Amino acid sequence: MNKPIFVTGIGTSVGKTLVAAAVSEALQADYWKPIQAGFGDDFDSVTVGNLVSNGISKVHHEFYKLSMRSSPHLAAEKDNVRIDLSVLERSFRHLSSVNPHLVIEGAGGLMVPLNEKEFVADLIAKLDARVIIVSRNYLGSINHSLLTAQLCRQRNLNILGWVFNDEVMGYEEDIVKWSGYPSLGRIPFTQTIDKAFISEHAEKLKPQLERSLQQDPAKKPNR
């Protein structure tokens, strides 16, 4: 059984769902967003389902569907539930038996609280997942990216690398250099996100993704 791939970000609204769709398409992987806090017309799972076109990937239902768009621990409190990481781990064990590749999309960044004492980083560790960090190019993203990388190293998380998206601003090479984590590729800004766009960029991500998945994590830099 392959370890799952967990897509996290340097913050909220940085393109995790877009990247998760592209990675799922590239690897013909299943997709799962275990915690959805707030939703409008569609869940993120619906968005991914509408963007993936390989015919093999299966989009799994969310485990926690929380009504309020906020930090998951607050949204759960409002809905009178508690997010339990052990329950999510058991649910994951069932899902992971369906497809050897599973892409899991997180909520916000690594230090988003899930309950009174546990964070997204704790969920990643509990699932023993390999991590893709999504960084969107904006003023301040170097700081947010390097803080995220520092936490990954402190938590000894297994990092596959970065996926950058949005406009090119010259930040990417510096973030790779200073973090010590490789770039898996980038997805440019577009006005139209559809199946054709995801398929195109999935093909571009696929070679580096496959190389990174085959590497021995023990040989990765630990700065």
Short mmCIF file of the C-alpha atoms (twelve columns), coordinates in Angstrom:
data_MODEL
# 
_entry.id   MODEL 
# 
loop_
_atom_site.group_PDB 
_atom_site.id 
_atom_site.type_symbol 
_atom_site.label_atom_id 
_atom_site.label_alt_id 
_atom_site.label_comp_id 
_atom_site.label_asym_id 
_atom_site.label_seq_id 
_atom_site.Cartn_x 
_atom_site.Cartn_y 
_atom_site.Cartn_z 
_atom_site.pdbx_PDB_model_num 
ATOM 1   C CA . MET A 1   0.000   0.000  0.000   1 
ATOM 2   C CA . ASN A 2   1.426   3.388  -0.981  1 
ATOM 3   C CA . LYS A 3   1.487   6.193  1.518   1 
ATOM 4   C CA . PRO A 4   -1.145  8.852  0.817   1 
ATOM 5   C CA . ILE A 5   -0.220  12.225 -0.624  1 
ATOM 6   C CA . PHE A 6   -1.415  15.101 1.514   1 
ATOM 7   C CA . VAL A 7   -1.850  18.460 -0.234  1 
ATOM 8   C CA . THR A 8   -1.417  21.340 2.185   1 
ATOM 9   C CA . GLY A 9   -0.751  25.029 1.644   1 
ATOM 10  C CA . ILE A 10  1.094   28.006 3.054   1 
ATOM 11  C CA . GLY A 11  -2.334  29.409 3.981   1 
ATOM 12  C CA . THR A 12  -5.902  29.488 2.817   1 
ATOM 13  C CA . SER A 13  -6.983  30.247 -0.765  1 
ATOM 14  C CA . VAL A 14  -3.600  29.342 -2.249  1 
ATOM 15  C CA . GLY A 15  -4.848  26.758 -4.773  1 
ATOM 16  C CA . LYS A 16  -4.857  23.452 -2.878  1 
ATOM 17  C CA . THR A 17  -7.969  22.177 -4.656  1 
ATOM 18  C CA . LEU A 18  -6.537  23.056 -8.071  1 
ATOM 19  C CA . VAL A 19  -3.266  21.275 -7.272  1 
ATOM 20  C CA . ALA A 20  -5.059  18.297 -5.721  1 
ATOM 21  C CA . ALA A 21  -7.066  17.895 -8.925  1 
ATOM 22  C CA . ALA A 22  -3.927  18.053 -11.076 1 
ATOM 23  C CA . VAL A 23  -2.072  15.547 -8.890  1 
ATOM 24  C CA . SER A 24  -5.069  13.201 -8.847  1 
ATOM 25  C CA . GLU A 25  -5.253  13.401 -12.636 1 
ATOM 26  C CA . ALA A 26  -1.504  12.875 -13.055 1 
ATOM 27  C CA . LEU A 27  -1.408  9.749  -10.862 1 
ATOM 28  C CA . GLN A 28  -4.951  8.515  -11.572 1 
ATOM 29  C CA . ALA A 29  -5.322  8.731  -7.814  1 
ATOM 30  C CA . ASP A 30  -8.419  8.813  -5.669  1 
ATOM 31  C CA . TYR A 31  -9.246  12.092 -3.937  1 
ATOM 32  C CA . TRP A 32  -10.479 12.732 -0.402  1 
ATOM 33  C CA . LYS A 33  -11.066 15.915 1.547   1 
ATOM 34  C CA . PRO A 34  -11.851 14.607 5.036   1 
ATOM 35  C CA . ILE A 35  -12.908 17.967 6.499   1 
ATOM 36  C CA . GLN A 36  -14.987 20.547 4.632   1 
ATOM 37  C CA . ALA A 37  -15.603 23.661 6.692   1 
ATOM 38  C CA . GLY A 38  -18.148 25.841 4.918   1 
ATOM 39  C CA . PHE A 39  -19.412 25.460 1.391   1 
ATOM 40  C CA . GLY A 40  -21.419 27.392 -1.165  1 
ATOM 41  C CA . ASP A 41  -22.914 25.787 -4.230  1 
ATOM 42  C CA . ASP A 42  -20.304 23.017 -4.323  1 
ATOM 43  C CA . PHE A 43  -17.927 21.106 -2.083  1 
ATOM 44  C CA . ASP A 44  -14.263 20.965 -3.047  1 
ATOM 45  C CA . SER A 45  -14.851 17.291 -3.824  1 
ATOM 46  C CA . VAL A 46  -17.439 18.279 -6.435  1 
ATOM 47  C CA . THR A 47  -14.969 20.716 -7.972  1 
ATOM 48  C CA . VAL A 48  -12.281 18.019 -8.208  1 
ATOM 49  C CA . GLY A 49  -14.776 15.529 -9.612  1 
ATOM 50  C CA . ASN A 50  -15.646 17.994 -12.363 1 
ATOM 51  C CA . LEU A 51  -11.974 18.579 -13.234 1 
ATOM 52  C CA . VAL A 52  -10.538 15.048 -13.254 1 
ATOM 53  C CA . SER A 53  -11.084 13.162 -16.496 1 
ATOM 54  C CA . ASN A 54  -9.000  9.953  -16.404 1 
ATOM 55  C CA . GLY A 55  -11.912 7.615  -15.621 1 
ATOM 56  C CA . ILE A 56  -10.046 5.808  -12.824 1 
ATOM 57  C CA . SER A 57  -9.870  8.372  -10.026 1 
ATOM 58  C CA . LYS A 58  -12.676 8.137  -7.504  1 
ATOM 59  C CA . VAL A 59  -13.741 11.124 -5.423  1 
ATOM 60  C CA . HIS A 60  -14.630 10.080 -1.884  1 
ATOM 61  C CA . HIS A 61  -17.151 11.849 0.307   1 
ATOM 62  C CA . GLU A 62  -16.083 14.149 3.103   1 
ATOM 63  C CA . PHE A 63  -16.169 12.702 6.605   1 
ATOM 64  C CA . TYR A 64  -16.889 15.985 8.389   1 
ATOM 65  C CA . LYS A 65  -19.191 18.430 6.589   1 
ATOM 66  C CA . LEU A 66  -19.257 21.589 8.680   1 
ATOM 67  C CA . SER A 67  -21.669 24.399 7.927   1 
ATOM 68  C CA . MET A 68  -19.615 27.451 8.927   1 
ATOM 69  C CA . ARG A 69  -16.761 28.749 6.789   1 
ATOM 70  C CA . SER A 70  -14.139 29.165 9.502   1 
ATOM 71  C CA . SER A 71  -11.365 27.324 11.267  1 
ATOM 72  C CA . PRO A 72  -12.495 23.685 11.484  1 
ATOM 73  C CA . HIS A 73  -12.378 23.573 15.280  1 
ATOM 74  C CA . LEU A 74  -14.803 26.509 15.493  1 
ATOM 75  C CA . ALA A 75  -17.027 25.171 12.717  1 
ATOM 76  C CA . ALA A 76  -17.181 21.805 14.471  1 
ATOM 77  C CA . GLU A 77  -18.045 23.449 17.776  1 
ATOM 78  C CA . LYS A 78  -20.875 25.350 16.128  1 
ATOM 79  C CA . ASP A 79  -22.240 22.070 14.694  1 
ATOM 80  C CA . ASN A 80  -21.862 20.322 18.086  1 
ATOM 81  C CA . VAL A 81  -19.283 17.817 16.873  1 
ATOM 82  C CA . ARG A 82  -15.628 17.183 17.659  1 
ATOM 83  C CA . ILE A 83  -13.134 16.340 14.931  1 
ATOM 84  C CA . ASP A 84  -11.477 13.082 16.009  1 
ATOM 85  C CA . LEU A 85  -8.214  12.225 14.263  1 
ATOM 86  C CA . SER A 86  -8.432  8.561  15.248  1 
ATOM 87  C CA . VAL A 87  -11.805 8.312  13.506  1 
ATOM 88  C CA . LEU A 88  -10.312 9.942  10.412  1 
ATOM 89  C CA . GLU A 89  -7.424  7.486  10.483  1 
ATOM 90  C CA . ARG A 90  -9.827  4.532  10.541  1 
ATOM 91  C CA . SER A 91  -11.786 6.054  7.655   1 
ATOM 92  C CA . PHE A 92  -8.543  6.533  5.721   1 
ATOM 93  C CA . ARG A 93  -7.552  2.881  6.211   1 
ATOM 94  C CA . HIS A 94  -10.767 1.891  4.484   1 
ATOM 95  C CA . LEU A 95  -10.352 4.350  1.611   1 
ATOM 96  C CA . SER A 96  -6.717  3.501  1.000   1 
ATOM 97  C CA . SER A 97  -7.586  -0.111 0.226   1 
ATOM 98  C CA . VAL A 98  -9.536  0.942  -2.893  1 
ATOM 99  C CA . ASN A 99  -6.791  2.594  -4.944  1 
ATOM 100 C CA . PRO A 100 -3.002  2.409  -4.349  1 
ATOM 101 C CA . HIS A 101 -2.834  6.198  -4.752  1 
ATOM 102 C CA . LEU A 102 -4.876  8.547  -2.587  1 
ATOM 103 C CA . VAL A 103 -4.635  12.352 -2.617  1 
ATOM 104 C CA . ILE A 104 -5.868  13.993 0.572   1 
ATOM 105 C CA . GLU A 105 -6.620  17.711 0.621   1 
ATOM 106 C CA . GLY A 106 -6.199  19.524 3.909   1 
ATOM 107 C CA . ALA A 107 -7.914  22.589 5.306   1 
ATOM 108 C CA . GLY A 108 -5.861  25.783 5.152   1 
ATOM 109 C CA . GLY A 109 -2.284  25.390 6.353   1 
ATOM 110 C CA . LEU A 110 -0.391  23.142 8.738   1 
ATOM 111 C CA . MET A 111 -1.329  24.969 11.941  1 
ATOM 112 C CA . VAL A 112 -5.051  25.137 11.288  1 
ATOM 113 C CA . PRO A 113 -6.627  23.732 14.478  1 
ATOM 114 C CA . LEU A 114 -8.897  20.717 14.133  1 
ATOM 115 C CA . ASN A 115 -9.912  20.421 17.779  1 
ATOM 116 C CA . GLU A 116 -8.798  21.831 21.130  1 
ATOM 117 C CA . LYS A 117 -5.284  20.412 20.869  1 
ATOM 118 C CA . GLU A 118 -4.585  18.981 17.397  1 
ATOM 119 C CA . PHE A 119 -3.749  20.601 14.078  1 
ATOM 120 C CA . VAL A 120 -3.567  19.692 10.382  1 
ATOM 121 C CA . ALA A 121 0.112   18.785 10.909  1 
ATOM 122 C CA . ASP A 122 -0.977  16.202 13.497  1 
ATOM 123 C CA . LEU A 123 -3.389  14.648 10.994  1 
ATOM 124 C CA . ILE A 124 -0.606  14.383 8.400   1 
ATOM 125 C CA . ALA A 125 1.627   12.624 10.930  1 
ATOM 126 C CA . LYS A 126 -1.164  10.277 12.013  1 
ATOM 127 C CA . LEU A 127 -1.816  9.242  8.405   1 
ATOM 128 C CA . ASP A 128 1.935   8.892  7.712   1 
ATOM 129 C CA . ALA A 129 1.362   10.889 4.548   1 
ATOM 130 C CA . ARG A 130 3.811   12.322 2.065   1 
ATOM 131 C CA . VAL A 131 3.266   16.041 1.638   1 
ATOM 132 C CA . ILE A 132 2.962   18.449 -1.270  1 
ATOM 133 C CA . ILE A 133 3.092   22.091 -0.209  1 
ATOM 134 C CA . VAL A 134 1.181   24.578 -2.359  1 
ATOM 135 C CA . SER A 135 2.615   28.079 -2.534  1 
ATOM 136 C CA . ARG A 136 0.836   30.851 -4.394  1 
ATOM 137 C CA . ASN A 137 2.963   33.762 -5.605  1 
ATOM 138 C CA . TYR A 138 1.954   36.928 -3.740  1 
ATOM 139 C CA . LEU A 139 3.663   39.588 -1.649  1 
ATOM 140 C CA . GLY A 140 4.535   37.855 1.611   1 
ATOM 141 C CA . SER A 141 4.550   34.315 0.233   1 
ATOM 142 C CA . ILE A 142 8.286   33.860 0.808   1 
ATOM 143 C CA . ASN A 143 7.791   34.363 4.542   1 
ATOM 144 C CA . HIS A 144 4.712   32.144 4.657   1 
ATOM 145 C CA . SER A 145 6.415   29.451 2.571   1 
ATOM 146 C CA . LEU A 146 9.600   29.343 4.641   1 
ATOM 147 C CA . LEU A 147 7.681   29.311 7.925   1 
ATOM 148 C CA . THR A 148 5.700   26.356 6.581   1 
ATOM 149 C CA . ALA A 149 8.903   24.583 5.533   1 
ATOM 150 C CA . GLN A 150 10.450  25.199 8.951   1 
ATOM 151 C CA . LEU A 151 7.446   23.640 10.673  1 
ATOM 152 C CA . CYS A 152 7.568   20.648 8.307   1 
ATOM 153 C CA . ARG A 153 11.160  20.063 9.327   1 
ATOM 154 C CA . GLN A 154 10.433  20.498 13.027  1 
ATOM 155 C CA . ARG A 155 7.586   17.975 12.758  1 
ATOM 156 C CA . ASN A 156 9.733   15.621 10.654  1 
ATOM 157 C CA . LEU A 157 7.077   15.472 7.934   1 
ATOM 158 C CA . ASN A 158 7.846   13.618 4.712   1 
ATOM 159 C CA . ILE A 159 7.876   16.349 2.045   1 
ATOM 160 C CA . LEU A 160 7.664   15.521 -1.647  1 
ATOM 161 C CA . GLY A 161 8.093   19.152 -2.680  1 
ATOM 162 C CA . TRP A 162 6.439   22.391 -3.720  1 
ATOM 163 C CA . VAL A 163 3.849   23.151 -6.349  1 
ATOM 164 C CA . PHE A 164 3.706   26.853 -7.174  1 
ATOM 165 C CA . ASN A 165 0.764   28.568 -8.801  1 
ATOM 166 C CA . ASP A 166 -0.573  31.919 -9.989  1 
ATOM 167 C CA . GLU A 167 1.582   34.631 -11.576 1 
ATOM 168 C CA . VAL A 168 5.355   34.219 -11.829 1 
ATOM 169 C CA . MET A 169 7.014   36.703 -9.462  1 
ATOM 170 C CA . GLY A 170 10.561  35.349 -9.173  1 
ATOM 171 C CA . TYR A 171 9.974   33.840 -5.736  1 
ATOM 172 C CA . GLU A 172 10.048  30.162 -6.620  1 
ATOM 173 C CA . GLU A 173 13.785  29.525 -6.943  1 
ATOM 174 C CA . ASP A 174 14.495  31.352 -3.688  1 
ATOM 175 C CA . ILE A 175 11.859  29.364 -1.801  1 
ATOM 176 C CA . VAL A 176 13.287  26.095 -3.137  1 
ATOM 177 C CA . LYS A 177 16.843  27.137 -2.261  1 
ATOM 178 C CA . TRP A 178 16.110  28.386 1.248   1 
ATOM 179 C CA . SER A 179 13.673  25.604 2.169   1 
ATOM 180 C CA . GLY A 180 15.729  22.710 0.849   1 
ATOM 181 C CA . TYR A 181 12.595  21.154 -0.658  1 
ATOM 182 C CA . PRO A 182 12.377  20.631 -4.446  1 
ATOM 183 C CA . SER A 183 9.901   22.095 -6.875  1 
ATOM 184 C CA . LEU A 184 7.516   19.587 -8.426  1 
ATOM 185 C CA . GLY A 185 6.307   22.176 -10.925 1 
ATOM 186 C CA . ARG A 186 4.002   25.129 -11.295 1 
ATOM 187 C CA . ILE A 187 0.503   25.875 -12.491 1 
ATOM 188 C CA . PRO A 188 0.080   29.314 -14.078 1 
ATOM 189 C CA . PHE A 189 -2.775  31.715 -13.566 1 
ATOM 190 C CA . THR A 190 -5.750  31.204 -15.838 1 
ATOM 191 C CA . GLN A 191 -9.208  32.682 -16.169 1 
ATOM 192 C CA . THR A 192 -10.641 29.306 -17.161 1 
ATOM 193 C CA . ILE A 193 -10.080 26.215 -15.021 1 
ATOM 194 C CA . ASP A 194 -11.537 23.188 -16.772 1 
ATOM 195 C CA . LYS A 195 -10.730 19.556 -17.524 1 
ATOM 196 C CA . ALA A 196 -8.460  20.455 -20.434 1 
ATOM 197 C CA . PHE A 197 -6.418  22.841 -18.267 1 
ATOM 198 C CA . ILE A 198 -6.055  20.270 -15.474 1 
ATOM 199 C CA . SER A 199 -5.125  17.515 -17.932 1 
ATOM 200 C CA . GLU A 200 -2.465  19.696 -19.556 1 
ATOM 201 C CA . HIS A 201 -0.781  20.581 -16.285 1 
ATOM 202 C CA . ALA A 202 -1.180  17.109 -14.835 1 
ATOM 203 C CA . GLU A 203 0.981   15.836 -17.682 1 
ATOM 204 C CA . LYS A 204 3.600   18.468 -16.877 1 
ATOM 205 C CA . LEU A 205 3.624   17.554 -13.174 1 
ATOM 206 C CA . LYS A 206 3.602   13.786 -13.698 1 
ATOM 207 C CA . PRO A 207 7.320   13.086 -14.422 1 
ATOM 208 C CA . GLN A 208 8.628   14.960 -11.384 1 
ATOM 209 C CA . LEU A 209 5.853   13.578 -9.195  1 
ATOM 210 C CA . GLU A 210 6.738   10.021 -10.158 1 
ATOM 211 C CA . ARG A 211 10.456  10.628 -9.584  1 
ATOM 212 C CA . SER A 212 9.784   12.101 -6.144  1 
ATOM 213 C CA . LEU A 213 7.527   9.212  -5.163  1 
ATOM 214 C CA . GLN A 214 10.257  6.731  -6.062  1 
ATOM 215 C CA . GLN A 215 12.943  8.455  -3.986  1 
ATOM 216 C CA . ASP A 216 14.047  7.131  -0.623  1 
ATOM 217 C CA . PRO A 217 12.878  9.755  1.931   1 
ATOM 218 C CA . ALA A 218 15.972  9.086  4.027   1 
ATOM 219 C CA . LYS A 219 18.110  10.557 1.230   1 
ATOM 220 C CA . LYS A 220 16.254  13.869 1.156   1 
ATOM 221 C CA . PRO A 221 18.018  16.949 2.567   1 
ATOM 222 C CA . ASN A 222 17.439  17.784 6.213   1 
ATOM 223 C CA . ARG A 223 18.629  21.311 6.745   1 
# 
